[in-house]
Amino acid sequence: MLKEVDRGVKNRYRSLLRALSSPLSRDDQVRIHKAMEILLDRMTGKETITRESSVEHALSVARIMVSEMGLGVTSLVAALLHDCTGSLNLKPGELEKLFGKSAAGIITGLGKIESIEAVSSSYQAENFLKLVLSLADDIRVILIKLVERLEYMRKLEGADPAKRLTIASESYFLYAPLAHRLGFYQLKSELEDLSMKFLDYEAYTNIEGKIKQTTASRNRLIREFSMPLRELLDKQSFKYTLKSRTKSIHSIWTKMKTQGVEFEEVYDLFAIRIIIYTSAEKEKSDCWQVYSLVADLYQPNPSRMRDWISVPKSNGYESLHTTVIGPRGRWVEVQIRSSRMDEIAEKGLAAHHRYKGARGEGGLDEWLQQMRELLESNQDADKSVYDNVKSGLYTDEVFVFTPKGDLRRLKQGATVLDFAFEIHTQVGSSCVGGKVNGRNVPIRYVLTNGDRVSVITSKNQKPKQDWLSFTVTSKAKT
């Protein structure tokens, strides 16, 4: 079937294969080829919500997974098939035989996630985060859904104008916070900027225009700031890299709103990062020595000093941050870190503003640490690793749906009867059974994440003493 597709699709497919970081084995070639054939069979002639060819969209998602996220064959296969989950008509065993255990698990997980998206706009971000995490046994399920959403947002101009606001709102209020909490900070930032473009076009274009208008003066300021610093670093024989970055449009807009200032009054529009190439034994002392050089050149603001080298943040982030008065009296943020610290930060172990919104969920932080180590490996790992990162996460809760798609959050171990009392006391008192995913079950049936539950009642039913022995929620027991 690949021989029959147009040249553009064929070229993109070949480019995707070339983007993989390691040579393909014969088995990998067969798996990818089969996934592409299924994609073409199921999706040729169909369009996405952004009116893009579904085949082109799948190739784009797969390309981002490989090129921008650095993942491998298993992720590529699952990404190609992420929109086909409802039409595969393959049992888990058949999926595993075709694509391997890991890919089969991801594809199955994508099907579960797909079932919640129709009602996702009614979720709060925190519930959405917990639900998605509870349904995804493999972190790559979540990453594919985030990348899919990013691809939609990059092409949103092509969507029906009536749907753009809804898609942008979901991206901003649900997917961007999800990316933030999972450590995909660059993805989060792009989702916020793209969403803002549609949610507040005037503010977006205003800031975008001013960033462009001030590019020359900003670059001149960066040069003026960097030149004497480079001279000092060279004199001390440091091996280093200096980077500069302008903050995102959404980040600038947030500062303007929270501080009640105009664009021209946002004092840290850009940041300078000094990356030191040194040994693990010397990295702390070298970073402090570089800080001393910066402070000798430019007056620091003591209230803006952040030392995450002596005591790293709980998420593993290590860096020195200071804000100094640079040339022409402008405030400049400076970040100082070793190449090791920078690599960890860039790959998601930390983000510049994460501490501002962090919550005390130690189990989640531990899980995220393991997940990031996994993603840093730039390859698909054994399933056992994914089992480790999944275990213990939100084990005290279960998320299920009403027949209308409303989300209900219950205690782990909740039964159909617990669900009935969650709906209403009268419904619980008259419950005689239920239907879970279309199948009749008794009132003692224990629910699992993603179940769609309806309650069967009878006017002859009365509460019974033994119900206390198998219900777990307070509503059912009182």
C-alpha positions, 0 to 999 in steps of 0.5 A: 500500500505504501507504493500507492501513496502520494510522493509527499506522504512517502517522503515524510515517512522516509524522513521520519525513519531517518530521524531515528537516532539509531539504526533499525533492526529488521524487526523494527522495520517490519513493525513500523511498516505494518503500523504505516500500512494500518494508518493508511488503510484506516485514515486515508481520506480522513481529516483532523479537527484542524482539517489536516489529513489524518495521515499527515497529522499522524506522521507529524506527531510521530516526527515530534516524538522522535525529533523533539522528544528523542524517543524511539521505535516503540513511541513512533509506532504508537504515535502513527496509530494514535488516531486508529485506536477506535478502529483497529478491532484487534485484541491485546494479544494480536496487538502485542504479536504485531507490535510488541508488548510495550507498543501494544500497551501504549496503543491500548492506553491511548484508547482509554484516554480517547474516551475521556476527551469528549468530556474533557472541557468540563474537568478541572485541571487537577482532576484531568491530570489525575485522571490521565495519569491513572489511566496511563500505565505508560508515560508515553501514552500521556506524552503522545496525547500532549504532542497530539495536542501541540500539533493541533495547536500548531495547525489551529488556523485550519480548524472551524472558527467556531471550534478554535476557542474551545480547543485553545481553552482546553489546551490552556487550562488542561493540557498546558498544566498537565505538561507543566506537572509532568516536566515537559516545560518547553511543550507547556510554554509553546501550548500557552503561547499558541493558546493565548494567540486565540484566547487573547489575540490582541494582547498576544499580537501586541506583545509579539510586535513589541518583542520584534520592535525591540529585538535590535536594542535587546541584542545590543544590550545582551552584547554590552552585558556579555562582552566584559563578562566574557573577558573576565571568564576568559581571564580566569580560564573557564570553559563556558557557554553564554546563552540568552533567551527572550521570555515567552509571550505568555510569560511576559503577559503574566508578569504584566498582569500580576505586576500591573505594568506595561511591556516596557516596565517588565524588567527581565524580558530576557535572561543570560545563562552561563554554563560552566564545563567543569568536573563534578568535584569542582562544579559548585565552587566554580559556579560560585566563583562565576557568581562572584565575577558577575557580582563584581561587574554588575550590582546584584539585587539581594532579594532576587538571589536564589541558591539552588546549588547548596540546597537543590530543589526537591525536584532536582533542580540545581542553579544559581539565579541572580538579577543584576543591574546591567548596562543602561540601568536595565535589570538582567536575570543571570543563571549560573550552572554546570553543564551537568545541571543544565542538561538535567534542567533542559531535559525536564528535571526542573523549570524556572518557575515550577516552584511557584506552583508546586504542590506537596505531592511527594509521591508524584515528585518521586514518580516524576524523577524516575520518569525524567530519568527514563526520558533522558535515556533517549531510547525506549526502555524495558517495561519493568521501568515503566511499571516502577514509575507507575506503582504507587501513583494515586493508588488511593483514588479511582476515576469513573464516568456516569453514562453522560460522561461526567467524572466521578472521583472515588476512594480506591476499592469503591464498588458499584454501590459506592458509586450509586451513593455518590450519585444520590442517597436515594439512588444508593438506597435502591441500588440492586446492581449496575452496568460497567462498560455495558456489562451487568455486574453486582453491587459488590463489583469493584470499579477500576479507572476509566469505567463507565458506570450506570446504576440499576435500581428497584423500588423494592430494594432497601439498605442492608446491614451487610452493605457496610462490609464491602462499601468504602466511601463515607457517603455509602456508610452513613 
